[in-house]
Amino acid sequence: MRRTLRALATALLALPTALALAPPAHAADPTTMTSGFYTDPNSTPKQWAATHPGDGRAPAIAASIAGTPMARWFGAWSGTIGTATGAYVGAADQADKLPLLVAYNIYQRDSCGGHSGGGAASPAAYASWIAQFAGGIAARPAVVILEPDSLADYGCLDPTQIRERANMINGAVAEFNRQAPHTWVYLDAGNPGWVPAATMAQRLHEAGLRQAHGFSLNVSNYYTTAQNTAYGNAVNSELSARYGYTKPYVVDTSRNGNGTNGEWCNAAGRRIGTPTRLGGGAEMLLWIKTPGESDGDCGVGAGSSAGQFLPEVAYKMIYGY
């Protein structure tokens, strides 16, 4: 990235003064500013494998999960958020790698599902938090998945709350556009089994998708890549027909190797999918959910809390049983 920035600086010096003083173009391609994806050195599977060298499951977890680039999730647990995102993106920048971040702190988060309830204390508190999140990234390259489930999880919200949520997402996109010009932001669009494509297209548009880079699919779920690309293309068809534009999308492939069995919360018999990469039917296939991290007190994770790393679940997910 540093080589790229030096080249950009040289080019700017050659421009006419008026053009050089113009605002920079939003979201230069962060994948071309880096040499691959960043692997979190402090991910839960990496930490577990390092602290359990005598466990027979550790070699497989280290080789098949811990070494794969995946997203780090940020929320209230992250402390001072601008400091946290700044440190994470800064470490990736030093390694010349592209970091994946998830912003997961929206007001009334998971209010309908309940397993991951929480979030900011108010819309105003969220606006402040997300502004600091974006400010921590600043001009360094990054990919941000913005508020998983927030636009699909409308079932228990009233019209006022729905407008409030769309406004929060709009405000978040504006902050990234203002403060983080080399970040690609993806608004989360749920999964193929949740909201009809036409409905999701409308929700994405109302939440500011036109000003974002794209949308994300299948976060923390199990639908196959083919099912997700079909859904993503259907959403884009609706966006084109209704609003005159389409957007790229990414798919969470961290746990979709065996597809879905119809359950969403710690489903048994699932398998890790295609490791993080560019292309693959979508703009990117990404490990957004960490394999082995619990969805909550449910399914094969009964008795656990959301985000807790379960080595036995991770181990079985490598082999699909």
CORLIN-V921569 format. One record per residue. N is the residue number from 0. RES is the residue in one small letter. PSI is psi in whole degrees, -180 to 180 (none if undefined). Layout:
((N & RES & PSI) (N & RES & PSI))
This chain:
((0 & m & -38) (1 & r & -38) (2 & r & -41) (3 & t & -43) (4 & l & -37) (5 & r & -41) (6 & a & -40) (7 & l & -41) (8 & a & -42) (9 & t & -43) (10 & a & -40) (11 & l & -36) (12 & l & -25) (13 & a & -8) (14 & l & 156) (15 & p & 151) (16 & t & -44) (17 & a & -40) (18 & l & -39) (19 & a & -29) (20 & l & -6) (21 & a & 154) (22 & p & 144) (23 & p & 150) (24 & a & 139) (25 & h & 138) (26 & a & 61) (27 & a & 148) (28 & d & 109) (29 & p & -19) (30 & t & -23) (31 & t & -8) (32 & m & 0) (33 & t & 168) (34 & s & 60) (35 & g & 179) (36 & f & 150) (37 & y & 133) (38 & t & 118) (39 & d & 117) (40 & p & -11) (41 & n & 24) (42 & s & 156) (43 & t & -40) (44 & p & -35) (45 & k & -43) (46 & q & -44) (47 & w & -46) (48 & a & -37) (49 & a & -32) (50 & t & 0) (51 & h & 55) (52 & p & -23) (53 & g & -4) (54 & d & 131) (55 & g & -19) (56 & r & -16) (57 & a & -45) (58 & p & -42) (59 & a & -43) (60 & i & -41) (61 & a & -42) (62 & a & -40) (63 & s & -20) (64 & i & -55) (65 & a & -29) (66 & g & 1) (67 & t & 132) (68 & p & 130) (69 & m & 168) (70 & a & 150) (71 & r & 134) (72 & w & 138) (73 & f & 135) (74 & g & -154) (75 & a & -27) (76 & w & -9) (77 & s & -3) (78 & g & -149) (79 & t & 110) (80 & i & -40) (81 & g & -37) (82 & t & -42) (83 & a & -49) (84 & t & -36) (85 & g & -43) (86 & a & -41) (87 & y & -48) (88 & v & -34) (89 & g & -41) (90 & a & -41) (91 & a & -41) (92 & d & -40) (93 & q & -32) (94 & a & 0) (95 & d & 39) (96 & k & 160) (97 & l & 117) (98 & p & 148) (99 & l & 125) (100 & l & 148) (101 & v & 124) (102 & a & 120) (103 & y & 72) (104 & n & 20) (105 & i & 148) (106 & y & 134) (107 & q & 39) (108 & r & 137) (109 & d & 40) (110 & s & -24) (111 & c & -40) (112 & g & -47) (113 & g & -28) (114 & h & -28) (115 & s & 34) (116 & g & 154) (117 & g & -139) (118 & g & -175) (119 & a & 158) (120 & a & -18) (121 & s & 165) (122 & p & -38) (123 & a & -39) (124 & a & -37) (125 & y & -43) (126 & a & -41) (127 & s & -43) (128 & w & -47) (129 & i & -30) (130 & a & -41) (131 & q & -36) (132 & f & -52) (133 & a & -40) (134 & g & -33) (135 & g & -35) (136 & i & -45) (137 & a & -134) (138 & a & 5) (139 & r & 153) (140 & p & 141) (141 & a & 163) (142 & v & 131) (143 & v & 126) (144 & i & 119) (145 & l & 108) (146 & e & 74) (147 & p & 138) (148 & d & -9) (149 & s & -32) (150 & l & -13) (151 & a & -27) (152 & d & 61) (153 & y & -5) (154 & g & -30) (155 & c & 11) (156 & l & 144) (157 & d & 169) (158 & p & -37) (159 & t & -43) (160 & q & -36) (161 & i & -46) (162 & r & -40) (163 & e & -43) (164 & r & -44) (165 & a & -38) (166 & n & -37) (167 & m & -41) (168 & i & -42) (169 & n & -45) (170 & g & -38) (171 & a & -46) (172 & v & -42) (173 & a & -38) (174 & e & -42) (175 & f & -41) (176 & n & -36) (177 & r & -40) (178 & q & -21) (179 & a & 74) (180 & p & -13) (181 & h & 28) (182 & t & 130) (183 & w & 121) (184 & v & 129) (185 & y & 120) (186 & l & 134) (187 & d & 136) (188 & a & 24) (189 & g & -139) (190 & n & 170) (191 & p & -19) (192 & g & 12) (193 & w & -62) (194 & v & 133) (195 & p & 148) (196 & a & -40) (197 & a & -41) (198 & t & -43) (199 & m & -38) (200 & a & -42) (201 & q & -44) (202 & r & -43) (203 & l & -46) (204 & h & -45) (205 & e & -24) (206 & a & 3) (207 & g & 22) (208 & l & -35) (209 & r & -34) (210 & q & -7) (211 & a & 172) (212 & h & -40) (213 & g & -159) (214 & f & 159) (215 & s & 151) (216 & l & 150) (217 & n & 18) (218 & v & 124) (219 & s & 19) (220 & n & -169) (221 & y & 2) (222 & y & 145) (223 & t & 160) (224 & t & -40) (225 & a & -42) (226 & q & -39) (227 & n & -40) (228 & t & -35) (229 & a & -43) (230 & y & -46) (231 & g & -41) (232 & n & -35) (233 & a & -41) (234 & v & -44) (235 & n & -36) (236 & s & -41) (237 & e & -42) (238 & l & -43) (239 & s & -46) (240 & a & -39) (241 & r & -38) (242 & y & -8) (243 & g & 21) (244 & y & 163) (245 & t & 168) (246 & k & 150) (247 & p & 159) (248 & y & 160) (249 & v & 157) (250 & v & 133) (251 & d & 112) (252 & t & 12) (253 & s & -30) (254 & r & 23) (255 & n & 19) (256 & g & -29) (257 & n & 7) (258 & g & -167) (259 & t & 150) (260 & n & 13) (261 & g & -11) (262 & e & 150) (263 & w & -17) (264 & c & 102) (265 & n & 54) (266 & a & 141) (267 & a & 156) (268 & g & 16) (269 & r & 170) (270 & r & 148) (271 & i & 151) (272 & g & -162) (273 & t & 127) (274 & p & 159) (275 & t & 129) (276 & r & 163) (277 & l & 150) (278 & g & -153) (279 & g & 22) (280 & g & -24) (281 & a & -179) (282 & e & -41) (283 & m & 149) (284 & l & 124) (285 & l & 145) (286 & w & 98) (287 & i & -47) (288 & k & 138) (289 & t & 119) (290 & p & 131) (291 & g & -16) (292 & e & 132) (293 & s & 148) (294 & d & -11) (295 & g & -172) (296 & d & 80) (297 & c & 163) (298 & g & -138) (299 & v & -3) (300 & g & 21) (301 & a & 133) (302 & g & -4) (303 & s & 172) (304 & s & 155) (305 & a & 131) (306 & g & -12) (307 & q & 134) (308 & f & 128) (309 & l & 100) (310 & p & -36) (311 & e & -39) (312 & v & -43) (313 & a & -45) (314 & y & -46) (315 & k & -30) (316 & m & -26) (317 & i & -37) (318 & y & -9) (319 & g & 38) (320 & y & none))
